[in-house]
Amino acid sequence: MFFTLPGRIRTLAPGPLTAGGKNLSEKENVTFEKERYRIIAEHPCYSEKARHRFGRMHLAVAPKCNIQCNFCVRDFACVNENRPGVTMEVLTPVVALEKVKQALSDYPFIKVIGVAGPGDPLANEETFETLRLVREEFPNITFCMSTNGLMLSEKLPELVKLGVATLTVTINAVDPEIQGQICDHINYHGKTYKGVEGAKIQIKNQLEGIEAAAKAGLVVKVNTVFVPGINDRHMVEIAKKIRERDVYIMNIMPLIPQGAFAHIRAPTPEETQAAQDASEPYVRQMRHCRQCRADAYGYIDQDMTQMSEERRNILKIQTKEDMEKAREILEKKGKEEA
């Protein structure tokens, strides 16, 4: 069994691991907790305090998807929309690596590299090739992944080997009757399953997958799309189920009316907050989500895919000036202590 911290792989004796580091030796547990704390503290989705200090970069290398949700429309070459599934282009793994090199050089506040689409990352081999290339070049970067969870248990060993540290799984229902209304069909091992039949497979795989991921040491977030009239009274039930599986944080996201759900209204901010408040006793709530694009990079509140080149250059200059000031302060402090 593998237990992974970003940048290195360690083999441990067989036996279950948990997100809290149980069943590790005392020394290993301390190392685990320190690294876990750093990952959370530097991830803008997992820590609200991190959103203004650290950035993330999504690599749009995964166009294929193995399910079809009724609210999902995956668009390419879209500049002005800010939502999941939107990207200016689909990247090859080699091009993705070059973009990471440039971004980390220009904007060192980016601490997280993730794959979030525009399809499902686990349904695309390009995802794994991209992560391999980036890991070789940047062994200490934090890897993040978003998935619908259908193939999570099967692909988890590979994610662990690649050093994926944080994982987001979209779970919109834990009742097949409800999920069957949200997801039109799934494609699983070469066969298509529709409605409730597909929902049963997906929910089973999702819950087993997030439990296994947490035990393997990944920090797990669950995204739930709030669909009025369908799963609006189901949020607490989802929260209870994922709490049992050591999920770190839950993100209740308002529906964006489109696709087959274009006729359904978006929930009001008050309705979304009420769902978050009701779920909070069971699992920590993320309340600062911006429903990012599949190619988003920079701060959560300042997606540079939607900035002018001039604005990006200004941010680049500011970042370098900040680094120089920080370096001067550290050098001065070091001389004073000496």
C-alpha positions as CSV (number, residue, x, y, z in Angstrom):
1,M,0.0,0.0,0.0
2,F,1.2,3.5,-0.8
3,F,0.9,6.6,1.4
4,T,1.8,9.7,-0.5
5,L,2.9,13.2,0.4
6,P,3.5,15.6,-2.5
7,G,6.8,14.9,-4.2
8,R,7.6,11.5,-2.8
9,I,6.1,8.0,-2.4
10,R,6.6,5.9,0.7
11,T,5.7,2.2,1.1
12,L,4.1,1.3,4.4
13,A,3.2,-2.1,5.9
14,P,-0.2,-3.4,4.8
15,G,-3.1,-2.1,6.8
16,P,-5.7,0.7,6.6
17,L,-4.8,4.4,6.7
18,T,-7.1,7.2,7.5
19,A,-7.2,10.9,6.7
20,G,-6.2,11.6,10.3
21,G,-3.1,9.4,10.1
22,K,-4.3,6.6,12.3
23,N,-2.4,3.3,12.2
24,L,0.8,5.1,11.3
25,S,3.8,5.1,13.6
26,E,4.1,8.2,15.8
27,K,6.9,9.7,13.7
28,E,5.0,9.0,10.4
29,N,1.8,10.4,11.9
30,V,3.5,13.7,12.9
31,T,4.9,14.1,9.4
32,F,1.5,13.2,7.9
33,E,-0.3,15.8,9.9
34,K,2.2,18.6,9.2
35,E,2.0,18.0,5.5
36,R,-1.8,17.7,5.6
37,Y,-2.0,21.0,7.4
38,R,0.3,22.7,4.8
39,I,-1.7,21.3,1.9
40,I,-5.0,22.6,3.4
41,A,-3.5,26.0,4.4
42,E,-2.2,26.6,0.9
43,H,-5.2,25.4,-1.0
44,P,-7.6,28.2,-1.9
45,C,-10.6,25.9,-2.1
46,Y,-10.0,24.1,1.2
47,S,-9.1,27.2,3.2
48,E,-10.9,30.5,3.0
49,K,-7.8,32.3,4.4
50,A,-5.8,30.9,1.5
51,R,-8.0,32.3,-1.2
52,H,-6.2,35.8,-1.1
53,R,-2.7,34.4,-0.6
54,F,-2.4,31.4,-2.8
55,G,-3.6,30.4,-6.3
56,R,-4.4,27.3,-8.3
57,M,-4.0,26.3,-11.9
58,H,-6.5,24.0,-13.8
59,L,-5.1,22.1,-16.7
60,A,-7.8,21.4,-19.3
61,V,-6.5,18.1,-20.6
62,A,-9.5,15.9,-20.1
63,P,-12.3,16.4,-22.7
64,K,-14.1,13.1,-22.5
65,C,-16.7,12.3,-19.9
66,N,-18.3,9.0,-18.8
67,I,-21.6,10.4,-17.5
68,Q,-24.1,13.0,-18.7
69,C,-25.6,15.2,-16.1
70,N,-28.7,17.2,-17.1
71,F,-27.1,20.5,-16.1
72,C,-23.8,20.0,-17.8
73,V,-22.7,21.7,-21.0
74,R,-19.0,21.5,-21.8
75,D,-17.9,24.4,-23.9
76,F,-14.6,25.2,-25.6
77,A,-13.3,28.6,-26.8
78,C,-15.4,30.6,-24.4
79,V,-13.8,33.8,-23.0
80,N,-16.5,35.5,-20.9
81,E,-18.2,32.6,-19.1
82,N,-17.0,31.6,-15.7
83,R,-18.3,28.1,-14.8
84,P,-17.2,24.5,-14.8
85,G,-16.7,22.9,-18.2
86,V,-15.6,26.1,-19.9
87,T,-12.1,26.3,-21.5
88,M,-10.4,28.3,-24.2
89,E,-8.8,25.1,-25.5
90,V,-8.0,21.5,-24.7
91,L,-4.3,21.0,-24.0
92,T,-2.0,18.1,-24.7
93,P,0.1,17.0,-21.8
94,V,3.2,18.5,-23.2
95,V,1.6,21.9,-23.8
96,A,0.1,21.7,-20.3
97,L,3.6,21.2,-18.8
98,E,4.9,24.3,-20.7
99,K,2.0,26.4,-19.4
100,V,2.7,25.2,-15.8
101,K,6.4,26.2,-16.2
102,Q,5.5,29.6,-17.4
103,A,2.8,30.2,-14.8
104,L,4.9,29.1,-11.8
105,S,7.7,31.3,-13.0
106,D,5.5,34.4,-13.4
107,Y,3.1,33.7,-10.5
108,P,4.9,31.8,-7.7
109,F,1.8,32.3,-5.4
110,I,0.2,29.4,-7.4
111,K,0.6,26.4,-5.1
112,V,-1.9,23.9,-6.5
113,I,-2.0,22.3,-10.0
114,G,-5.3,20.6,-10.7
115,V,-7.2,18.8,-13.5
116,A,-10.9,19.6,-13.5
117,G,-12.1,18.8,-17.0
118,P,-13.7,19.9,-19.2
119,G,-14.8,16.3,-19.0
120,D,-14.0,13.8,-16.2
121,P,-10.3,13.6,-15.6
122,L,-10.4,9.9,-14.7
123,A,-11.9,9.1,-18.1
124,N,-8.9,10.5,-19.9
125,E,-5.4,9.0,-20.0
126,E,-4.1,12.4,-20.8
127,T,-4.8,13.3,-17.2
128,F,-2.3,10.8,-15.9
129,E,0.4,11.6,-18.5
130,T,0.1,15.3,-17.6
131,L,0.5,14.7,-13.9
132,R,3.5,12.5,-14.6
133,L,5.2,15.2,-16.6
134,V,4.4,17.9,-14.1
135,R,5.5,15.8,-11.1
136,E,8.9,15.1,-12.8
137,E,9.5,18.8,-13.2
138,F,7.9,20.1,-10.0
139,P,8.3,17.3,-7.3
140,N,6.9,19.4,-4.5
141,I,3.8,21.0,-6.1
142,T,0.4,20.0,-4.7
143,F,-1.8,18.0,-7.1
144,C,-5.6,18.3,-7.1
145,M,-8.2,16.4,-9.0
146,S,-11.9,16.8,-9.6
147,T,-14.1,13.8,-10.7
148,N,-17.6,12.5,-10.8
149,G,-16.3,9.5,-8.9
150,L,-17.5,6.7,-11.2
151,M,-14.0,5.3,-11.7
152,L,-12.5,6.6,-8.5
153,S,-11.8,3.3,-6.7
154,E,-10.3,1.8,-9.8
155,K,-8.0,4.8,-10.5
156,L,-7.1,5.6,-6.9
157,P,-3.9,3.6,-6.8
158,E,-2.6,5.5,-9.8
159,L,-3.6,8.9,-8.3
160,V,-1.8,8.0,-5.1
161,K,1.4,7.0,-7.0
162,L,1.3,10.3,-8.8
163,G,1.0,12.2,-5.5
164,V,-2.5,13.6,-5.8
165,A,-3.1,15.2,-2.4
166,T,-6.5,16.7,-2.7
167,L,-9.6,15.3,-4.4
168,T,-13.0,16.8,-5.2
169,V,-15.9,14.4,-6.0
170,T,-19.2,15.7,-7.2
171,I,-22.0,13.9,-5.4
172,N,-25.5,15.3,-6.1
173,A,-27.5,12.6,-4.3
174,V,-27.1,9.5,-2.3
175,D,-30.7,8.4,-3.2
176,P,-30.8,6.7,-6.7
177,E,-34.3,8.0,-7.3
178,I,-33.0,11.5,-7.0
179,Q,-29.7,11.0,-8.8
180,G,-31.6,9.3,-11.6
181,Q,-33.3,12.6,-12.2
182,I,-30.1,14.6,-12.2
183,C,-27.9,12.3,-14.4
184,D,-29.3,11.1,-17.7
185,H,-26.9,8.2,-18.1
186,I,-23.5,6.8,-17.3
187,N,-21.0,4.8,-19.5
188,Y,-19.4,2.2,-17.3
189,H,-17.0,-0.5,-18.7
190,G,-18.4,-0.2,-22.2
191,K,-22.1,-0.3,-21.3
192,T,-24.6,2.6,-20.9
193,Y,-26.9,2.7,-17.9
194,K,-29.7,5.2,-17.7
195,G,-31.7,6.7,-14.9
196,V,-32.0,4.9,-11.6
197,E,-30.0,1.9,-12.8
198,G,-27.0,4.1,-13.6
199,A,-27.5,6.1,-10.4
200,K,-27.2,3.0,-8.2
201,I,-23.8,2.2,-9.8
202,Q,-22.5,5.8,-9.6
203,I,-23.5,6.4,-5.9
204,K,-22.0,3.0,-4.8
205,N,-18.8,3.9,-6.6
206,Q,-18.7,7.4,-5.3
207,L,-19.1,6.5,-1.7
208,E,-16.7,3.6,-1.9
209,G,-14.2,5.9,-3.7
210,I,-14.2,8.8,-1.3
211,E,-13.9,6.4,1.7
212,A,-10.9,4.7,0.1
213,A,-9.4,8.1,-0.9
214,A,-9.6,9.4,2.7
215,K,-8.1,6.3,4.1
216,A,-5.2,6.6,1.6
217,G,-4.5,10.1,3.0
218,L,-6.1,12.4,0.4
219,V,-8.0,15.4,1.6
220,V,-11.4,15.0,0.1
221,K,-13.9,17.7,-0.8
222,V,-17.4,17.0,-2.1
223,N,-19.2,19.3,-4.5
224,T,-23.0,19.1,-4.6
225,V,-25.0,21.0,-7.2
226,F,-28.2,22.4,-5.6
227,V,-31.1,21.8,-8.0
228,P,-34.4,23.3,-6.8
229,G,-37.3,20.9,-6.8
230,I,-35.0,17.8,-7.1
231,N,-32.3,17.6,-4.4
232,D,-33.1,20.7,-2.4
233,R,-34.3,18.7,0.6
234,H,-31.6,16.1,0.3
235,M,-28.5,18.1,1.3
236,V,-28.4,17.0,4.9
237,E,-28.6,13.4,3.9
238,I,-25.6,13.8,1.6
239,A,-23.7,15.6,4.4
240,K,-24.4,12.7,6.8
241,K,-23.2,10.1,4.3
242,I,-19.9,11.9,3.5
243,R,-19.2,12.7,7.2
244,E,-19.2,8.9,7.8
245,R,-16.4,8.7,5.2
246,D,-14.1,11.4,6.6
247,V,-14.8,14.0,3.9
248,Y,-13.0,17.3,4.9
249,I,-15.3,19.9,3.4
250,M,-18.5,20.1,1.4
251,N,-19.3,22.7,-1.3
252,I,-23.0,23.3,-2.1
253,M,-23.0,25.0,-5.5
254,P,-26.1,26.7,-7.0
255,L,-27.4,25.2,-10.2
256,I,-26.5,27.1,-13.4
257,P,-29.7,26.6,-15.5
258,Q,-28.5,25.1,-18.9
259,G,-28.7,22.0,-20.9
260,A,-31.7,19.8,-20.0
261,F,-32.1,21.8,-16.8
262,A,-32.3,25.2,-18.6
263,H,-35.9,25.5,-17.5
264,I,-35.1,25.1,-13.8
265,R,-34.4,28.2,-11.8
266,A,-31.2,28.7,-9.9
267,P,-31.5,28.7,-6.1
268,T,-31.5,32.0,-4.4
269,P,-28.4,32.9,-2.3
270,E,-30.7,32.6,0.8
271,E,-31.7,29.1,-0.2
272,T,-28.1,28.0,-0.8
273,Q,-27.0,29.5,2.6
274,A,-29.9,27.7,4.3
275,A,-28.7,24.4,2.8
276,Q,-25.1,25.1,4.0
277,D,-26.3,26.0,7.5
278,A,-28.3,22.8,7.7
279,S,-25.4,20.7,6.6
280,E,-22.7,22.5,8.7
281,P,-23.3,20.4,11.8
282,Y,-22.2,17.3,9.8
283,V,-19.4,18.5,7.6
284,R,-17.4,21.8,7.2
285,Q,-18.9,24.0,4.4
286,M,-17.1,25.9,1.7
287,R,-18.8,29.2,1.2
288,H,-16.3,31.1,-1.1
289,C,-16.6,29.0,-4.3
290,R,-16.6,30.8,-7.7
291,Q,-17.5,27.7,-9.8
292,C,-14.2,28.0,-11.7
293,R,-13.6,27.2,-15.3
294,A,-11.7,24.1,-16.5
295,D,-8.8,26.3,-17.4
296,A,-8.9,28.8,-14.5
297,Y,-5.6,30.0,-12.9
298,G,-4.5,32.5,-10.4
299,Y,-6.5,33.5,-7.3
300,I,-10.1,32.3,-7.0
301,D,-11.4,35.8,-7.1
302,Q,-9.1,36.8,-9.9
303,D,-9.2,34.3,-12.7
304,M,-6.5,35.3,-15.1
305,T,-8.1,33.5,-18.0
306,Q,-10.6,36.4,-18.0
307,M,-8.0,39.2,-17.5
308,S,-6.4,41.3,-20.2
309,E,-2.7,40.7,-21.0
310,E,-2.0,44.1,-19.5
311,R,-3.6,43.2,-16.2
312,R,-1.8,39.9,-16.0
313,N,1.5,41.7,-16.6
314,I,0.8,44.1,-13.8
315,L,0.0,41.2,-11.5
316,K,3.3,39.6,-12.6
317,I,5.3,42.7,-11.7
318,Q,3.5,43.1,-8.4
319,T,4.2,39.4,-7.6
320,K,8.0,39.8,-8.3
321,E,8.1,43.0,-6.3
322,D,6.4,41.3,-3.3
323,M,8.9,38.4,-3.5
324,E,11.9,40.8,-3.5
325,K,10.5,42.7,-0.5
326,A,9.9,39.4,1.3
327,R,13.5,38.3,0.5
328,E,14.9,41.6,1.8
329,I,13.0,41.2,5.1
330,L,14.2,37.7,5.6
331,E,17.8,38.6,4.8
332,K,17.6,41.6,7.2
333,K,16.0,39.4,9.9
334,G,18.7,36.8,9.4
335,K,21.5,39.4,9.9
336,E,19.9,40.9,13.0
337,E,19.6,37.4,14.6
338,A,23.2,36.7,13.6
